[in-house]
Amino acid sequence: GNTAVIKNSSSLGWTWDNTINFNRTFNRIHSVGAMALFSMEKGSSESSQINGVDVIEGTDWWNIGSGDATQTTASSGYGMSRMISYALRVNYGFRDRYLLTATMRWDGSSKLADGYRWTSFPSVALAWRISEESFLQKEWLNNLKLRLSYGVTGNNDGIGNFGYILPIGGPVYYPYGPSYEAGFYPNGIVDKSLTWERSHEFNVGLDFGFLQNRISGS
């Protein structure tokens, strides 16, 4: 028989970032920089679908109700996720020789379980521009910088919008007096401590440049 389908879907996503930056040099010796961030983002989606079987020929999806009522199916869905972030970063340099960057970020995600949605991600980076030291100021040496850094990053990808909520199965129908009633049942296992995946990383680097930077690398 003829089949017809009506499907509607819509999605909306937005991100709002706000930053404040400060940079200043004191006595040509000390350089200070700072950044503050506040960010919000939200994504949502809705969908619905009706499937008709044996609809009247020529009416297509404008008359799904003419099909076999026992084979007509309908489904719908909704998804939503939100995240709020704060971050602070400070940069300090002494004579452009000793460099420090320290960052702290806080994120909260609606995908995660209550009590586990918020966490912090710190990082720190140090650099020593050795080529600025008096004992290494050579014409043939243009750049020699040692870098060290440590940081924590987070991830909540791969987690459903409502992964912390017990999924429901059904409906199932059971006798209740002279008729049948619809019921639903728990259909899965939920981790009530669902939280961020955290990765720790430590890096060491050396930048160099020789002979007017004709030879350079990291």
C-alpha positions in Angstrom: 0.0 0.0 0.0 0.9 3.7 -0.2 3.0 5.0 2.7 3.5 8.6 3.7 5.7 10.3 6.3 5.6 13.8 7.9 8.8 14.8 9.7 9.6 18.1 11.4 12.8 19.0 13.1 14.4 22.2 14.4 17.5 23.1 16.3 18.9 26.2 17.8 22.4 26.9 19.3 24.0 30.1 20.6 27.2 31.1 22.3 27.9 34.3 24.2 31.5 35.1 25.1 32.6 38.1 27.2 36.3 38.9 27.8 38.3 41.7 29.5 42.0 42.1 28.7 44.6 44.2 30.5 48.2 44.7 29.4 50.9 47.0 30.8 54.6 47.4 31.0 56.3 48.9 34.0 59.7 50.6 33.7 60.5 48.6 30.6 61.3 45.7 32.9 58.0 44.1 34.0 55.2 43.2 31.6 51.9 42.2 33.0 48.8 40.9 31.2 45.5 39.6 32.4 42.3 38.2 30.9 38.9 37.4 32.4 36.3 35.3 30.5 32.6 34.6 31.0 30.9 32.3 28.5 27.5 30.7 28.1 26.3 28.4 25.4 23.1 26.4 24.8 21.8 24.0 22.2 18.3 22.6 21.8 16.5 20.4 19.3 13.0 19.2 18.7 11.6 16.6 16.3 8.3 14.8 15.5 7.3 12.2 12.9 4.2 10.5 11.8 4.2 7.4 9.5 1.0 6.3 7.7 0.4 3.1 5.9 -2.3 2.4 3.2 -3.2 6.1 2.8 -5.5 7.1 0.0 -3.6 7.3 -3.3 -2.9 10.8 -4.4 -3.4 12.4 -1.0 0.2 11.7 0.1 1.1 13.2 3.5 -1.8 15.7 3.5 -4.2 12.9 4.5 -2.2 10.5 6.7 -5.4 10.0 8.8 -6.9 8.1 5.8 -4.4 5.2 6.4 -4.7 2.1 8.4 -5.0 3.3 12.0 -3.5 0.1 13.4 -0.3 0.7 11.5 0.0 4.5 11.9 2.9 5.4 14.2 4.1 8.7 15.8 7.3 9.7 17.6 8.8 12.9 18.9 11.9 14.0 20.8 13.6 16.8 22.5 17.2 17.5 23.4 18.9 20.4 25.3 22.3 21.1 26.8 23.9 24.1 28.5 27.3 25.1 29.7 28.7 28.1 31.6 32.4 28.9 31.8 34.6 31.3 33.7 38.4 31.7 33.2 41.2 33.9 34.5 44.6 34.1 33.0 47.7 36.1 34.1 50.9 36.6 32.1 54.1 38.0 33.7 57.4 38.7 32.1 60.7 40.0 33.6 62.9 41.8 31.0 61.3 39.5 28.4 63.6 36.8 29.9 61.6 35.0 32.5 58.0 34.3 31.5 55.0 33.0 33.4 51.5 32.2 32.4 48.9 30.9 34.9 45.3 30.0 34.0 42.3 28.8 35.9 39.1 27.8 34.2 35.8 26.7 35.7 33.1 24.9 33.6 29.6 23.6 34.4 27.7 21.3 32.1 24.0 20.3 32.2 24.9 17.0 30.7 26.4 15.8 34.0 24.9 14.6 37.2 23.8 16.9 40.0 26.8 17.6 42.3 29.3 16.7 39.5 28.6 19.3 36.9 31.2 21.9 37.9 35.0 21.4 38.0 38.1 23.5 37.6 41.0 23.1 35.1 44.3 24.8 36.1 47.4 25.2 34.0 50.7 26.9 34.4 53.6 27.6 31.9 57.1 28.8 32.5 59.7 30.0 29.9 63.3 31.0 30.2 64.7 32.9 27.3 68.3 31.8 27.8 69.6 33.8 24.8 68.8 37.0 26.8 71.3 36.1 29.5 74.6 38.0 29.3 76.7 34.9 29.1 74.9 33.7 26.0 74.5 37.0 24.0 76.4 35.8 20.9 76.0 37.2 17.4 75.4 33.7 16.0 72.7 32.9 18.6 69.3 34.6 18.0 67.0 32.6 20.1 67.2 29.9 22.8 64.2 29.4 25.0 63.3 26.6 27.4 59.6 26.0 28.1 57.8 24.0 30.7 54.0 23.6 31.1 51.5 21.6 33.0 47.7 21.6 32.6 44.4 19.9 33.1 41.8 19.7 30.3 38.2 18.4 30.4 35.8 16.7 28.0 32.1 15.9 28.1 31.6 14.9 24.5 29.9 11.6 23.8 27.6 12.1 26.7 23.9 12.4 25.9 22.0 15.5 26.9 20.2 13.7 29.7 22.7 10.9 30.4 22.3 11.2 34.2 18.5 10.5 34.0 17.2 7.0 34.2 15.8 6.0 30.8 12.2 4.8 30.6 10.9 2.0 28.4 7.4 1.3 27.2 4.6 1.7 27.1 3.5 -1.7 28.2 -0.2 -2.5 28.8 -1.5 -4.4 31.8 -5.0 -5.4 32.9 -6.6 -3.0 35.3 -10.1 -4.0 36.1 -12.2 -4.4 32.9 -9.7 -2.5 30.8 -6.0 -2.1 30.1 -3.7 0.7 31.3 -0.4 1.9 29.9 2.7 1.7 32.1 6.4 2.5 31.8 9.5 0.9 33.3 13.1 1.6 34.1 15.2 0.6 31.0 18.9 1.0 31.8 21.6 1.8 34.4 22.5 5.4 35.3 25.8 6.6 36.8 24.7 9.1 39.4 28.3 10.4 39.6 28.6 11.1 35.9 31.2 13.9 35.6 34.0 15.4 33.5 36.7 13.4 31.9 40.0 15.0 33.0 43.3 14.7 31.2 46.6 15.8 32.8 49.5 16.9 30.5 53.1 17.9 31.1 55.2 19.4 28.3 58.9 20.3 27.9 60.1 22.4 24.9 63.2 24.1 23.5 63.1 26.8 20.8 66.3 27.8 19.0 67.5 30.0 16.2 71.0 30.4 14.8 72.7 32.6 12.2 70.0 35.3 11.9 67.4 32.5 12.3 68.5 30.8 9.1 68.5 27.7 11.2 65.6 27.5 13.6 63.3 24.9 15.2 61.5 23.6 18.3 
